[in-house]
Amino acid sequence: MTVLHDLNMALRYAHEIIVLSDGQALAQGPATDVLTPSVIARAFSVDARVERCSKGMPYLMVDDLLET
């Protein structure tokens, strides 16, 4: 088990992740299934998306901060 705050590393290397917010689990499962725009927005208050590089590896792109 490893704790990561780098979501791109989690996307690349983790088999399963748990996204926490205020001590509560928001989502759990395979990284590419869990790190959706809606979960990322709820957990981190950012507008973001997951893209794939030319080699097919997923990476997180943050487009903007969300107003709270």
BALOBA-1460 file (C-alpha; in Angstrom, 3 decimals):
// residues 68
<rec num="1" residu="m" x="0.000" y="0.000" z="0.000"/>
<rec num="2" residu="t" x="1.224" y="3.495" z="-0.837"/>
<rec num="3" residu="v" x="-0.197" y="6.943" z="-0.180"/>
<rec num="4" residu="l" x="0.167" y="9.324" z="-3.131"/>
<rec num="5" residu="h" x="-0.892" y="12.897" z="-3.619"/>
<rec num="6" residu="d" x="0.359" y="12.954" z="-7.206"/>
<rec num="7" residu="l" x="-2.668" y="11.912" z="-9.240"/>
<rec num="8" residu="n" x="-0.623" y="11.334" z="-12.388"/>
<rec num="9" residu="m" x="1.544" y="8.796" z="-10.560"/>
<rec num="10" residu="a" x="-1.603" y="7.161" z="-9.207"/>
<rec num="11" residu="l" x="-3.042" y="6.973" z="-12.732"/>
<rec num="12" residu="r" x="0.126" y="5.412" z="-14.059"/>
<rec num="13" residu="y" x="1.051" y="2.931" z="-11.336"/>
<rec num="14" residu="a" x="-1.855" y="2.177" z="-8.990"/>
<rec num="15" residu="h" x="-4.096" y="-0.826" z="-9.543"/>
<rec num="16" residu="e" x="-6.765" y="0.609" z="-7.270"/>
<rec num="17" residu="i" x="-7.219" y="3.998" z="-5.604"/>
<rec num="18" residu="i" x="-9.421" y="5.628" z="-3.008"/>
<rec num="19" residu="v" x="-10.170" y="9.342" z="-3.357"/>
<rec num="20" residu="l" x="-10.698" y="11.010" z="0.014"/>
<rec num="21" residu="s" x="-12.216" y="14.375" z="0.836"/>
<rec num="22" residu="d" x="-12.581" y="15.647" z="4.403"/>
<rec num="23" residu="g" x="-11.791" y="12.157" z="5.670"/>
<rec num="24" residu="q" x="-14.578" y="10.529" z="3.656"/>
<rec num="25" residu="a" x="-14.133" y="8.184" z="0.691"/>
<rec num="26" residu="l" x="-15.624" y="9.721" z="-2.459"/>
<rec num="27" residu="a" x="-14.721" y="6.901" z="-4.844"/>
<rec num="28" residu="q" x="-12.773" y="3.649" z="-4.939"/>
<rec num="29" residu="g" x="-11.657" y="1.374" z="-7.753"/>
<rec num="30" residu="p" x="-9.314" y="1.325" z="-10.746"/>
<rec num="31" residu="a" x="-7.643" y="4.719" z="-11.172"/>
<rec num="32" residu="t" x="-8.986" y="5.398" z="-14.674"/>
<rec num="33" residu="d" x="-12.521" y="4.536" z="-13.516"/>
<rec num="34" residu="v" x="-12.313" y="6.614" z="-10.334"/>
<rec num="35" residu="l" x="-10.525" y="9.755" z="-11.524"/>
<rec num="36" residu="t" x="-13.399" y="11.211" z="-13.508"/>
<rec num="37" residu="p" x="-14.010" y="14.945" z="-13.999"/>
<rec num="38" residu="s" x="-16.862" y="14.888" z="-11.469"/>
<rec num="39" residu="v" x="-14.861" y="13.122" z="-8.731"/>
<rec num="40" residu="i" x="-11.853" y="15.392" z="-9.316"/>
<rec num="41" residu="a" x="-14.109" y="18.467" z="-9.125"/>
<rec num="42" residu="r" x="-15.692" y="17.324" z="-5.850"/>
<rec num="43" residu="a" x="-12.382" y="16.389" z="-4.218"/>
<rec num="44" residu="f" x="-10.111" y="19.192" z="-5.424"/>
<rec num="45" residu="s" x="-12.367" y="22.010" z="-6.702"/>
<rec num="46" residu="v" x="-10.765" y="22.008" z="-10.137"/>
<rec num="47" residu="d" x="-12.024" y="21.518" z="-13.665"/>
<rec num="48" residu="a" x="-9.888" y="18.648" z="-14.961"/>
<rec num="49" residu="r" x="-9.859" y="15.793" z="-17.436"/>
<rec num="50" residu="v" x="-7.874" y="12.626" z="-18.071"/>
<rec num="51" residu="e" x="-6.204" y="12.405" z="-21.470"/>
<rec num="52" residu="r" x="-3.940" y="9.749" z="-22.971"/>
<rec num="53" residu="c" x="-0.474" y="10.383" z="-24.334"/>
<rec num="54" residu="s" x="0.762" y="9.016" z="-27.674"/>
<rec num="55" residu="k" x="1.791" y="5.803" z="-25.888"/>
<rec num="56" residu="g" x="-1.668" y="5.375" z="-24.368"/>
<rec num="57" residu="m" x="-0.730" y="6.288" z="-20.794"/>
<rec num="58" residu="p" x="-3.342" y="8.361" z="-18.917"/>
<rec num="59" residu="y" x="-2.481" y="11.765" z="-17.460"/>
<rec num="60" residu="l" x="-4.489" y="14.384" z="-15.638"/>
<rec num="61" residu="m" x="-4.899" y="17.844" z="-17.125"/>
<rec num="62" residu="v" x="-6.193" y="20.622" z="-14.875"/>
<rec num="63" residu="d" x="-7.963" y="23.302" z="-16.897"/>
<rec num="64" residu="d" x="-9.143" y="25.741" z="-14.224"/>
<rec num="65" residu="l" x="-10.032" y="26.266" z="-10.592"/>
<rec num="66" residu="l" x="-13.711" y="25.993" z="-9.738"/>
<rec num="67" residu="e" x="-15.342" y="28.795" z="-7.817"/>
<rec num="68" residu="t" x="-16.462" y="27.743" z="-4.361"/>
